[in-house]
Amino acid sequence: MNPQSNDQQTGSGLHVRIIDGRKIVFDGEDFLNDFFDWSESLFEILASECGLTRITDQHWQVVRFMREFYAYHGRAPLNRRLRKGTGLSVMQIEKLFPGGVKHGARRLSGLPNPKTCN
């Protein structure tokens, strides 16, 4: 069964998808509307949809660091913190994720859309 069985517009630029039996709200650029809707299985489904077919330990390292940093600080890590926290260069991270850091790693990690952050 296709994990995306339903896609509904809400009228506010948000849309709802049913994934793994859960209603998940996304913004117009497919960023999660709620940080707490994220799960490892959701990450794997979204990664597959964007063409990331092989998830490595480096992917998980980046995703877990970004989520932990956001949960503690309430914002995404800047590049310097991302490099230090993962031990990877920004270029390495850009190559790991379709869409790079902002529209790949950040989106797949369940962090808010950079356009909506203050």
KOLGU-4560 file (N, C-alpha, C; in nm, 3 decimals, padded with zeros to 5 digits):
<recs>
<n_xx: 00.084 n_yy: -00.119 n_zz: 00.000 ca_xx: 00.000 ca_yy: 00.000 ca_zz: 00.000 c_xx: 00.087 c_yy: 00.124 c_zz: 00.000 mol: A seq: 1 type: MET>
<n_xx: 00.051 n_yy: 00.219 n_zz: -00.079 ca_xx: 00.123 ca_yy: 00.345 ca_zz: -00.086 c_xx: 00.109 c_yy: 00.419 c_zz: 00.046 mol: A seq: 2 type: ASN>
<n_xx: 00.223 n_yy: 00.460 n_zz: 00.109 ca_xx: 00.213 ca_yy: 00.529 ca_zz: 00.238 c_xx: 00.137 c_yy: 00.660 c_zz: 00.228 mol: A seq: 3 type: PRO>
<n_xx: 00.132 n_yy: 00.719 n_zz: 00.110 ca_xx: 00.055 ca_yy: 00.841 ca_zz: 00.090 c_xx: -00.078 c_yy: 00.800 c_zz: 00.030 mol: A seq: 4 type: GLN>
<n_xx: -00.178 n_yy: 00.786 n_zz: 00.115 ca_xx: -00.307 ca_yy: 00.744 ca_zz: 00.063 c_xx: -00.403 c_yy: 00.860 c_zz: 00.045 mol: A seq: 5 type: SER>
<n_xx: -00.365 n_yy: 00.976 n_zz: 00.094 ca_xx: -00.456 ca_yy: 01.090 ca_zz: 00.086 c_xx: -00.375 c_yy: 01.219 c_zz: 00.093 mol: A seq: 6 type: ASN>
<n_xx: -00.414 n_yy: 01.319 n_zz: 00.019 ca_xx: -00.350 ca_yy: 01.450 ca_zz: 00.022 c_xx: -00.462 c_yy: 01.552 c_zz: 00.013 mol: A seq: 7 type: ASP>
<n_xx: -00.483 n_yy: 01.627 n_zz: 00.122 ca_xx: -00.593 ca_yy: 01.723 ca_zz: 00.128 c_xx: -00.538 c_yy: 01.862 c_zz: 00.153 mol: A seq: 8 type: GLN>
<n_xx: -00.590 n_yy: 01.961 n_zz: 00.080 ca_xx: -00.554 ca_yy: 02.100 ca_zz: 00.102 c_xx: -00.638 c_yy: 02.155 c_zz: 00.217 mol: A seq: 9 type: GLN>
<n_xx: -00.578 n_yy: 02.242 n_zz: 00.299 ca_xx: -00.651 ca_yy: 02.301 ca_zz: 00.411 c_xx: -00.698 c_yy: 02.442 c_zz: 00.382 mol: A seq: 10 type: THR>
<n_xx: -00.653 n_yy: 02.502 n_zz: 00.273 ca_xx: -00.694 ca_yy: 02.638 ca_zz: 00.240 c_xx: -00.601 c_yy: 02.744 c_zz: 00.295 mol: A seq: 11 type: GLY>
<n_xx: -00.506 n_yy: 02.707 n_zz: 00.380 ca_xx: -00.413 ca_yy: 02.804 ca_zz: 00.437 c_xx: -00.271 c_yy: 02.781 c_zz: 00.386 mol: A seq: 12 type: SER>
<n_xx: -00.258 n_yy: 02.715 n_zz: 00.272 ca_xx: -00.126 ca_yy: 02.683 ca_zz: 00.220 c_xx: -00.073 c_yy: 02.553 c_zz: 00.277 mol: A seq: 13 type: GLY>
<n_xx: -00.145 n_yy: 02.497 n_zz: 00.372 ca_xx: -00.106 ca_yy: 02.371 ca_zz: 00.432 c_xx: -00.181 c_yy: 02.258 c_zz: 00.364 mol: A seq: 14 type: LEU>
<n_xx: -00.124 n_yy: 02.140 n_zz: 00.367 ca_xx: -00.195 ca_yy: 02.023 ca_zz: 00.318 c_xx: -00.169 c_yy: 01.905 c_zz: 00.412 mol: A seq: 15 type: HIS>
<n_xx: -00.267 n_yy: 01.816 n_zz: 00.416 ca_xx: -00.263 ca_yy: 01.701 ca_zz: 00.504 c_xx: -00.240 c_yy: 01.577 c_zz: 00.421 mol: A seq: 16 type: VAL>
<n_xx: -00.149 n_yy: 01.494 n_zz: 00.466 ca_xx: -00.126 ca_yy: 01.364 ca_zz: 00.403 c_xx: -00.146 c_yy: 01.256 c_zz: 00.508 mol: A seq: 17 type: ARG>
<n_xx: -00.198 n_yy: 01.144 n_zz: 00.466 ca_xx: -00.207 ca_yy: 01.027 ca_zz: 00.553 c_xx: -00.086 c_yy: 00.941 c_zz: 00.521 mol: A seq: 18 type: ILE>
<n_xx: 00.004 n_yy: 00.928 n_zz: 00.617 ca_xx: 00.125 ca_yy: 00.850 ca_zz: 00.599 c_xx: 00.136 c_yy: 00.753 c_zz: 00.716 mol: A seq: 19 type: ILE>
<n_xx: 00.150 n_yy: 00.627 n_zz: 00.684 ca_xx: 00.157 ca_yy: 00.523 ca_zz: 00.787 c_xx: 00.038 c_yy: 00.531 c_zz: 00.882 mol: A seq: 20 type: ASP>
<n_xx: -00.079 n_yy: 00.565 n_zz: 00.829 ca_xx: -00.200 ca_yy: 00.571 ca_zz: 00.910 c_xx: -00.212 c_yy: 00.695 c_zz: 00.996 mol: A seq: 21 type: GLY>
<n_xx: -00.121 n_yy: 00.791 n_zz: 00.982 ca_xx: -00.124 ca_yy: 00.914 ca_zz: 01.061 c_xx: -00.150 c_yy: 01.033 c_zz: 00.971 mol: A seq: 22 type: ARG>
<n_xx: -00.227 n_yy: 01.131 n_zz: 01.022 ca_xx: -00.247 ca_yy: 01.256 ca_zz: 00.950 c_xx: -00.128 c_yy: 01.347 c_zz: 00.981 mol: A seq: 23 type: LYS>
<n_xx: -00.059 n_yy: 01.386 n_zz: 00.875 ca_xx: 00.058 ca_yy: 01.472 ca_zz: 00.889 c_xx: 00.031 c_yy: 01.599 c_zz: 00.809 mol: A seq: 24 type: ILE>
<n_xx: 00.051 n_yy: 01.715 n_zz: 00.872 ca_xx: 00.028 ca_yy: 01.844 ca_zz: 00.807 c_xx: 00.162 c_yy: 01.898 c_zz: 00.757 mol: A seq: 25 type: VAL>
<n_xx: 00.162 n_yy: 01.938 n_zz: 00.630 ca_xx: 00.279 ca_yy: 01.995 ca_zz: 00.565 c_xx: 00.247 c_yy: 02.135 c_zz: 00.515 mol: A seq: 26 type: PHE>
<n_xx: 00.351 n_yy: 02.217 n_zz: 00.501 ca_xx: 00.330 ca_yy: 02.349 ca_zz: 00.440 c_xx: 00.339 c_yy: 02.334 c_zz: 00.288 mol: A seq: 27 type: ASP>
<n_xx: 00.333 n_yy: 02.444 n_zz: 00.217 ca_xx: 00.334 ca_yy: 02.442 ca_zz: 00.072 c_xx: 00.463 c_yy: 02.391 c_zz: 00.009 mol: A seq: 28 type: GLY>
<n_xx: 00.572 n_yy: 02.388 n_zz: 00.087 ca_xx: 00.700 ca_yy: 02.338 ca_zz: 00.036 c_xx: 00.734 c_yy: 02.202 c_zz: 00.095 mol: A seq: 29 type: GLU>
<n_xx: 00.635 n_yy: 02.137 n_zz: 00.153 ca_xx: 00.648 ca_yy: 02.002 ca_zz: 00.211 c_xx: 00.736 c_yy: 01.993 c_zz: 00.335 mol: A seq: 30 type: ASP>
<n_xx: 00.744 n_yy: 02.102 n_zz: 00.410 ca_xx: 00.805 ca_yy: 02.097 ca_zz: 00.542 c_xx: 00.695 c_yy: 02.060 c_zz: 00.641 mol: A seq: 31 type: PHE>
<n_xx: 00.731 n_yy: 01.985 n_zz: 00.745 ca_xx: 00.632 ca_yy: 01.951 ca_zz: 00.847 c_xx: 00.582 c_yy: 02.078 c_zz: 00.914 mol: A seq: 32 type: LEU>
<n_xx: 00.455 n_yy: 02.080 n_zz: 00.943 ca_xx: 00.397 ca_yy: 02.192 ca_zz: 01.015 c_xx: 00.426 c_yy: 02.182 c_zz: 01.164 mol: A seq: 33 type: ASN>
<n_xx: 00.443 n_yy: 02.058 n_zz: 01.214 ca_xx: 00.466 ca_yy: 02.034 ca_zz: 01.358 c_xx: 00.590 c_yy: 01.947 c_zz: 01.375 mol: A seq: 34 type: ASP>
<n_xx: 00.691 n_yy: 02.001 n_zz: 01.441 ca_xx: 00.817 ca_yy: 01.931 ca_zz: 01.469 c_xx: 00.793 c_yy: 01.793 c_zz: 01.530 mol: A seq: 35 type: PHE>
<n_xx: 00.689 n_yy: 01.781 n_zz: 01.611 ca_xx: 00.664 ca_yy: 01.657 ca_zz: 01.685 c_xx: 00.592 c_yy: 01.549 c_zz: 01.602 mol: A seq: 36 type: PHE>
<n_xx: 00.556 n_yy: 01.581 n_zz: 01.478 ca_xx: 00.498 ca_yy: 01.480 ca_zz: 01.388 c_xx: 00.604 c_yy: 01.389 c_zz: 01.328 mol: A seq: 37 type: ASP>
<n_xx: 00.730 n_yy: 01.427 n_zz: 01.339 ca_xx: 00.840 ca_yy: 01.353 ca_zz: 01.277 c_xx: 00.860 c_yy: 01.217 c_zz: 01.345 mol: A seq: 38 type: TRP>
<n_xx: 00.901 n_yy: 01.120 n_zz: 01.265 ca_xx: 00.944 ca_yy: 00.990 ca_zz: 01.317 c_xx: 01.048 c_yy: 00.934 c_zz: 01.221 mol: A seq: 39 type: SER>
<n_xx: 01.121 n_yy: 00.835 n_zz: 01.266 ca_xx: 01.221 ca_yy: 00.774 ca_zz: 01.178 c_xx: 01.155 c_yy: 00.710 c_zz: 01.056 mol: A seq: 40 type: GLU>
<n_xx: 01.039 n_yy: 00.649 n_zz: 01.076 ca_xx: 00.972 ca_yy: 00.588 ca_zz: 00.960 c_xx: 00.924 c_yy: 00.695 c_zz: 00.863 mol: A seq: 41 type: SER>
<n_xx: 00.878 n_yy: 00.810 n_zz: 00.914 ca_xx: 00.838 ca_yy: 00.920 ca_zz: 00.826 c_xx: 00.959 c_yy: 00.970 c_zz: 00.748 mol: A seq: 42 type: LEU>
<n_xx: 01.072 n_yy: 00.984 n_zz: 00.816 ca_xx: 01.196 ca_yy: 01.024 ca_zz: 00.748 c_xx: 01.226 c_yy: 00.930 c_zz: 00.633 mol: A seq: 43 type: PHE>
<n_xx: 01.219 n_yy: 00.800 n_zz: 00.657 ca_xx: 01.251 ca_yy: 00.703 ca_zz: 00.553 c_xx: 01.156 c_yy: 00.713 c_zz: 00.434 mol: A seq: 44 type: GLU>
<n_xx: 01.028 n_yy: 00.735 n_zz: 00.461 ca_xx: 00.929 ca_yy: 00.748 ca_zz: 00.353 c_xx: 00.955 c_yy: 00.876 c_zz: 00.272 mol: A seq: 45 type: ILE>
<n_xx: 00.974 n_yy: 00.988 n_zz: 00.341 ca_xx: 00.998 ca_yy: 01.115 ca_zz: 00.271 c_xx: 01.130 c_yy: 01.112 c_zz: 00.195 mol: A seq: 46 type: LEU>
<n_xx: 01.232 n_yy: 01.049 n_zz: 00.254 ca_xx: 01.362 ca_yy: 01.037 ca_zz: 00.188 c_xx: 01.347 c_yy: 00.959 c_zz: 00.058 mol: A seq: 47 type: ALA>
<n_xx: 01.274 n_yy: 00.851 n_zz: 00.063 ca_xx: 01.252 ca_yy: 00.770 ca_zz: -00.057 c_xx: 01.179 c_yy: 00.850 c_zz: -00.164 mol: A seq: 48 type: SER>
<n_xx: 01.079 n_yy: 00.927 n_zz: -00.123 ca_xx: 01.002 ca_yy: 01.007 ca_zz: -00.218 c_xx: 01.087 c_yy: 01.112 c_zz: -00.290 mol: A seq: 49 type: GLU>
<n_xx: 01.191 n_yy: 01.163 n_zz: -00.223 ca_xx: 01.273 ca_yy: 01.266 ca_zz: -00.287 c_xx: 01.396 c_yy: 01.206 c_zz: -00.355 mol: A seq: 50 type: CYS>
<n_xx: 01.402 n_yy: 01.073 n_zz: -00.363 ca_xx: 01.509 ca_yy: 01.009 ca_zz: -00.437 c_xx: 01.625 c_yy: 00.960 c_zz: -00.354 mol: A seq: 51 type: GLY>
<n_xx: 01.617 n_yy: 00.972 n_zz: -00.224 ca_xx: 01.723 ca_yy: 00.923 ca_zz: -00.136 c_xx: 01.692 c_yy: 00.777 c_zz: -00.105 mol: A seq: 52 type: LEU>
<n_xx: 01.752 n_yy: 00.689 n_zz: -00.182 ca_xx: 01.717 ca_yy: 00.547 ca_zz: -00.173 c_xx: 01.805 c_yy: 00.469 c_zz: -00.076 mol: A seq: 53 type: THR>
<n_xx: 01.923 n_yy: 00.522 n_zz: -00.046 ca_xx: 02.014 ca_yy: 00.453 ca_zz: 00.046 c_xx: 02.046 c_yy: 00.547 c_zz: 00.162 mol: A seq: 54 type: ARG>
<n_xx: 01.995 n_yy: 00.514 n_zz: 00.279 ca_xx: 02.018 ca_yy: 00.597 ca_zz: 00.398 c_xx: 02.136 c_yy: 00.538 c_zz: 00.475 mol: A seq: 55 type: ILE>
<n_xx: 02.236 n_yy: 00.622 n_zz: 00.496 ca_xx: 02.359 ca_yy: 00.577 ca_zz: 00.562 c_xx: 02.365 c_yy: 00.629 c_zz: 00.706 mol: A seq: 56 type: THR>
<n_xx: 02.468 n_yy: 00.584 n_zz: 00.778 ca_xx: 02.491 ca_yy: 00.634 ca_zz: 00.913 c_xx: 02.515 c_yy: 00.785 c_zz: 00.912 mol: A seq: 57 type: ASP>
<n_xx: 02.576 n_yy: 00.837 n_zz: 00.805 ca_xx: 02.599 ca_yy: 00.981 ca_zz: 00.797 c_xx: 02.467 c_yy: 01.057 c_zz: 00.787 mol: A seq: 58 type: GLN>
<n_xx: 02.370 n_yy: 01.003 n_zz: 00.713 ca_xx: 02.239 ca_yy: 01.067 ca_zz: 00.706 c_xx: 02.177 c_yy: 01.074 c_zz: 00.846 mol: A seq: 59 type: HIS>
<n_xx: 02.178 n_yy: 00.961 n_zz: 00.915 ca_xx: 02.120 ca_yy: 00.956 ca_zz: 01.050 c_xx: 02.194 c_yy: 01.050 c_zz: 01.144 mol: A seq: 60 type: TRP>
<n_xx: 02.325 n_yy: 01.058 n_zz: 01.131 ca_xx: 02.406 ca_yy: 01.148 ca_zz: 01.215 c_xx: 02.360 c_yy: 01.292 c_zz: 01.198 mol: A seq: 61 type: GLN>
<n_xx: 02.342 n_yy: 01.334 n_zz: 01.074 ca_xx: 02.298 ca_yy: 01.471 ca_zz: 01.045 c_xx: 02.157 c_yy: 01.495 c_zz: 01.097 mol: A seq: 62 type: VAL>
<n_xx: 02.066 n_yy: 01.403 n_zz: 01.066 ca_xx: 01.926 ca_yy: 01.418 ca_zz: 01.107 c_xx: 01.915 c_yy: 01.424 c_zz: 01.259 mol: A seq: 63 type: VAL>
<n_xx: 01.979 n_yy: 01.334 n_zz: 01.328 ca_xx: 01.970 ca_yy: 01.332 ca_zz: 01.475 c_xx: 02.031 c_yy: 01.457 c_zz: 01.536 mol: A seq: 64 type: ARG>
<n_xx: 02.145 n_yy: 01.502 n_zz: 01.481 ca_xx: 02.205 ca_yy: 01.625 ca_zz: 01.534 c_xx: 02.111 c_yy: 01.744 c_zz: 01.513 mol: A seq: 65 type: PHE>
<n_xx: 02.056 n_yy: 01.756 n_zz: 01.393 ca_xx: 01.969 ca_yy: 01.869 ca_zz: 01.364 c_xx: 01.846 c_yy: 01.869 c_zz: 01.455 mol: A seq: 66 type: MET>
<n_xx: 01.788 n_yy: 01.752 n_zz: 01.476 ca_xx: 01.670 ca_yy: 01.742 ca_zz: 01.562 c_xx: 01.703 c_yy: 01.774 c_zz: 01.707 mol: A seq: 67 type: ARG>
<n_xx: 01.814 n_yy: 01.721 n_zz: 01.757 ca_xx: 01.854 ca_yy: 01.748 ca_zz: 01.895 c_xx: 01.884 c_yy: 01.896 c_zz: 01.915 mol: A seq: 68 type: GLU>
<n_xx: 01.955 n_yy: 01.954 n_zz: 01.819 ca_xx: 01.989 ca_yy: 02.096 ca_zz: 01.828 c_xx: 01.862 c_yy: 02.181 c_zz: 01.830 mol: A seq: 69 type: PHE>
<n_xx: 01.770 n_yy: 02.151 n_zz: 01.739 ca_xx: 01.646 ca_yy: 02.228 ca_zz: 01.732 c_xx: 01.564 c_yy: 02.211 c_zz: 01.859 mol: A seq: 70 type: TYR>
<n_xx: 01.554 n_yy: 02.090 n_zz: 01.910 ca_xx: 01.476 ca_yy: 02.065 ca_zz: 02.031 c_xx: 01.533 c_yy: 02.143 c_zz: 02.150 mol: A seq: 71 type: ALA>
<n_xx: 01.663 n_yy: 02.157 n_zz: 02.156 ca_xx: 01.726 ca_yy: 02.228 ca_zz: 02.268 c_xx: 01.725 c_yy: 02.379 c_zz: 02.249 mol: A seq: 72 type: TYR>
<n_xx: 01.758 n_yy: 02.425 n_zz: 02.128 ca_xx: 01.776 ca_yy: 02.569 ca_zz: 02.103 c_xx: 01.655 c_yy: 02.638 c_zz: 02.041 mol: A seq: 73 type: HIS>
<n_xx: 01.563 n_yy: 02.561 n_zz: 01.986 ca_xx: 01.445 ca_yy: 02.620 ca_zz: 01.922 c_xx: 01.473 c_yy: 02.680 c_zz: 01.786 mol: A seq: 74 type: GLY>
<n_xx: 01.584 n_yy: 02.645 n_zz: 01.728 ca_xx: 01.620 ca_yy: 02.693 ca_zz: 01.594 c_xx: 01.714 c_yy: 02.591 c_zz: 01.530 mol: A seq: 75 type: ARG>
<n_xx: 01.727 n_yy: 02.601 n_zz: 01.400 ca_xx: 01.819 ca_yy: 02.513 ca_zz: 01.327 c_xx: 01.963 c_yy: 02.557 c_zz: 01.352 mol: A seq: 76 type: ALA>
<n_xx: 02.056 n_yy: 02.463 n_zz: 01.348 ca_xx: 02.197 ca_yy: 02.501 ca_zz: 01.367 c_xx: 02.250 c_yy: 02.578 c_zz: 01.246 mol: A seq: 77 type: PRO>
<n_xx: 02.332 n_yy: 02.677 n_zz: 01.273 ca_xx: 02.403 ca_yy: 02.746 ca_zz: 01.167 c_xx: 02.511 c_yy: 02.653 c_zz: 01.114 mol: A seq: 78 type: LEU>
<n_xx: 02.565 n_yy: 02.684 n_zz: 00.998 ca_xx: 02.661 ca_yy: 02.595 ca_zz: 00.934 c_xx: 02.778 c_yy: 02.557 c_zz: 01.023 mol: A seq: 79 type: ASN>
<n_xx: 02.832 n_yy: 02.653 n_zz: 01.096 ca_xx: 02.948 ca_yy: 02.624 ca_zz: 01.183 c_xx: 02.913 c_yy: 02.519 c_zz: 01.287 mol: A seq: 80 type: ARG>
<n_xx: 02.796 n_yy: 02.534 n_zz: 01.350 ca_xx: 02.751 ca_yy: 02.436 ca_zz: 01.451 c_xx: 02.721 c_yy: 02.301 c_zz: 01.386 mol: A seq: 81 type: ARG>
<n_xx: 02.667 n_yy: 02.304 n_zz: 01.267 ca_xx: 02.636 ca_yy: 02.181 ca_zz: 01.195 c_xx: 02.764 c_yy: 02.104 c_zz: 01.164 mol: A seq: 82 type: LEU>
<n_xx: 02.866 n_yy: 02.174 n_zz: 01.119 ca_xx: 02.996 ca_yy: 02.110 ca_zz: 01.092 c_xx: 03.054 c_yy: 02.051 c_zz: 01.219 mol: A seq: 83 type: ARG>
<n_xx: 03.055 n_yy: 02.130 n_zz: 01.324 ca_xx: 03.113 ca_yy: 02.085 ca_zz: 01.451 c_xx: 03.034 c_yy: 01.968 c_zz: 01.510 mol: A seq: 84 type: LYS>
<n_xx: 02.904 n_yy: 01.974 n_zz: 01.504 ca_xx: 02.819 ca_yy: 01.872 ca_zz: 01.564 c_xx: 02.815 c_yy: 01.740 c_zz: 01.489 mol: A seq: 85 type: GLY>
<n_xx: 02.841 n_yy: 01.744 n_zz: 01.359 ca_xx: 02.835 ca_yy: 01.621 ca_zz: 01.280 c_xx: 02.972 c_yy: 01.570 c_zz: 01.239 mol: A seq: 86 type: THR>
<n_xx: 03.073 n_yy: 01.659 n_zz: 01.241 ca_xx: 03.205 ca_yy: 01.621 ca_zz: 01.194 c_xx: 03.213 c_yy: 01.614 c_zz: 01.042 mol: A seq: 87 type: GLY>
<n_xx: 03.109 n_yy: 01.666 n_zz: 00.975 ca_xx: 03.105 ca_yy: 01.668 ca_zz: 00.828 c_xx: 03.109 c_yy: 01.811 c_zz: 00.778 mol: A seq: 88 type: LEU>
<n_xx: 03.166 n_yy: 01.830 n_zz: 00.661 ca_xx: 03.166 ca_yy: 01.964 ca_zz: 00.603 c_xx: 03.026 c_yy: 01.993 c_zz: 00.547 mol: A seq: 89 type: SER>
<n_xx: 02.997 n_yy: 02.120 n_zz: 00.528 ca_xx: 02.868 ca_yy: 02.158 ca_zz: 00.470 c_xx: 02.856 c_yy: 02.099 c_zz: 00.329 mol: A seq: 90 type: VAL>
<n_xx: 02.965 n_yy: 02.095 n_zz: 00.255 ca_xx: 02.962 ca_yy: 02.036 ca_zz: 00.121 c_xx: 02.927 c_yy: 01.888 c_zz: 00.127 mol: A seq: 91 type: MET>
<n_xx: 02.981 n_yy: 01.816 n_zz: 00.224 ca_xx: 02.947 ca_yy: 01.675 ca_zz: 00.239 c_xx: 02.799 c_yy: 01.657 c_zz: 00.269 mol: A seq: 92 type: GLN>
<n_xx: 02.746 n_yy: 01.741 n_zz: 00.355 ca_xx: 02.604 ca_yy: 01.733 ca_zz: 00.390 c_xx: 02.518 c_yy: 01.770 c_zz: 00.270 mol: A seq: 93 type: ILE>
<n_xx: 02.559 n_yy: 01.874 n_zz: 00.196 ca_xx: 02.486 ca_yy: 01.914 ca_zz: 00.075 c_xx: 02.474 c_yy: 01.797 c_zz: -00.022 mol: A seq: 94 type: GLU>
<n_xx: 02.581 n_yy: 01.719 n_zz: -00.035 ca_xx: 02.582 ca_yy: 01.606 ca_zz: -00.129 c_xx: 02.500 c_yy: 01.488 c_zz: -00.077 mol: A seq: 95 type: LYS>
<n_xx: 02.487 n_yy: 01.476 n_zz: 00.054 ca_xx: 02.413 ca_yy: 01.363 ca_zz: 00.113 c_xx: 02.264 c_yy: 01.372 c_zz: 00.086 mol: A seq: 96 type: LEU>
<n_xx: 02.210 n_yy: 01.495 n_zz: 00.084 ca_xx: 02.065 ca_yy: 01.514 ca_zz: 00.079 c_xx: 02.021 c_yy: 01.585 c_zz: -00.049 mol: A seq: 97 type: PHE>
<n_xx: 01.927 n_yy: 01.524 n_zz: -00.123 ca_xx: 01.867 ca_yy: 01.597 ca_zz: -00.234 c_xx: 01.804 c_yy: 01.725 c_zz: -00.179 mol: A seq: 98 type: PRO>
<n_xx: 01.838 n_yy: 01.838 n_zz: -00.237 ca_xx: 01.789 ca_yy: 01.965 ca_zz: -00.185 c_xx: 01.886 c_yy: 02.031 c_zz: -00.090 mol: A seq: 99 type: GLY>
<n_xx: 02.001 n_yy: 01.967 n_zz: -00.066 ca_xx: 02.104 ca_yy: 02.026 ca_zz: 00.019 c_xx: 02.066 c_yy: 02.031 c_zz: 00.166 mol: A seq: 100 type: GLY>
<n_xx: 02.122 n_yy: 02.126 n_zz: 00.236 ca_xx: 02.098 ca_yy: 02.139 ca_zz: 00.380 c_xx: 01.958 c_yy: 02.193 c_zz: 00.406 mol: A seq: 101 type: VAL>
<n_xx: 01.926 n_yy: 02.307 n_zz: 00.347 ca_xx: 01.799 ca_yy: 02.374 ca_zz: 00.381 c_xx: 01.677 c_yy: 02.296 c_zz: 00.335 mol: A seq: 102 type: LYS>
<n_xx: 01.674 n_yy: 02.255 n_zz: 00.210 ca_xx: 01.554 ca_yy: 02.192 ca_zz: 00.157 c_xx: 01.564 c_yy: 02.040 c_zz: 00.151 mol: A seq: 103 type: HIS>
<n_xx: 01.671 n_yy: 01.985 n_zz: 00.203 ca_xx: 01.689 ca_yy: 01.842 ca_zz: 00.209 c_xx: 01.700 c_yy: 01.797 c_zz: 00.353 mol: A seq: 104 type: GLY>
<n_xx: 01.817 n_yy: 01.817 n_zz: 00.411 ca_xx: 01.842 ca_yy: 01.771 ca_zz: 00.548 c_xx: 01.744 c_yy: 01.835 c_zz: 00.647 mol: A seq: 105 type: ALA>
<n_xx: 01.724 n_yy: 01.963 n_zz: 00.635 ca_xx: 01.635 ca_yy: 02.033 ca_zz: 00.728 c_xx: 01.490 c_yy: 01.984 c_zz: 00.714 mol: A seq: 106 type: ARG>
<n_xx: 01.443 n_yy: 01.972 n_zz: 00.592 ca_xx: 01.305 ca_yy: 01.927 ca_zz: 00.568 c_xx: 01.286 c_yy: 01.783 c_zz: 00.614 mol: A seq: 107 type: ARG>
<n_xx: 01.380 n_yy: 01.695 n_zz: 00.577 ca_xx: 01.368 ca_yy: 01.555 ca_zz: 00.615 c_xx: 01.387 c_yy: 01.532 c_zz: 00.765 mol: A seq: 108 type: LEU>
<n_xx: 01.452 n_yy: 01.627 n_zz: 00.831 ca_xx: 01.469 ca_yy: 01.618 ca_zz: 00.977 c_xx: 01.347 c_yy: 01.668 c_zz: 01.053 mol: A seq: 109 type: SER>
<n_xx: 01.251 n_yy: 01.723 n_zz: 00.981 ca_xx: 01.128 ca_yy: 01.770 ca_zz: 01.044 c_xx: 01.138 c_yy: 01.909 c_zz: 01.103 mol: A seq: 110 type: GLY>
<n_xx: 01.243 n_yy: 01.984 n_zz: 01.066 ca_xx: 01.257 ca_yy: 02.120 ca_zz: 01.115 c_xx: 01.165 c_yy: 02.212 c_zz: 01.033 mol: A seq: 111 type: LEU>
<n_xx: 01.128 n_yy: 02.326 n_zz: 01.090 ca_xx: 01.038 ca_yy: 02.418 ca_zz: 01.018 c_xx: 01.102 c_yy: 02.474 c_zz: 00.892 mol: A seq: 112 type: PRO>
<n_xx: 01.017 n_yy: 02.518 n_zz: 00.803 ca_xx: 01.059 ca_yy: 02.583 ca_zz: 00.681 c_xx: 01.140 c_yy: 02.707 c_zz: 00.715 mol: A seq: 113 type: ASN>
<n_xx: 01.260 n_yy: 02.725 n_zz: 00.657 ca_xx: 01.340 ca_yy: 02.843 ca_zz: 00.687 c_xx: 01.266 c_yy: 02.974 c_zz: 00.657 mol: A seq: 114 type: PRO>
<n_xx: 01.171 n_yy: 02.971 n_zz: 00.564 ca_xx: 01.097 ca_yy: 03.093 ca_zz: 00.529 c_xx: 01.000 c_yy: 03.137 c_zz: 00.640 mol: A seq: 115 type: LYS>
<n_xx: 00.963 n_yy: 03.044 n_zz: 00.728 ca_xx: 00.867 ca_yy: 03.077 ca_zz: 00.833 c_xx: 00.933 c_yy: 03.100 c_zz: 00.968 mol: A seq: 116 type: THR>
<n_xx: 01.064 n_yy: 03.087 n_zz: 00.974 ca_xx: 01.135 ca_yy: 03.106 ca_zz: 01.102 c_xx: 01.161 c_yy: 03.253 c_zz: 01.128 mol: A seq: 117 type: CYS>
<n_xx: 01.159 n_yy: 03.289 n_zz: 01.253 ca_xx: 01.187 ca_yy: 03.428 ca_zz: 01.292 c_xx: 01.333 c_yy: 03.442 c_zz: 01.326 mol: A seq: 118 type: ASN>
</recs>
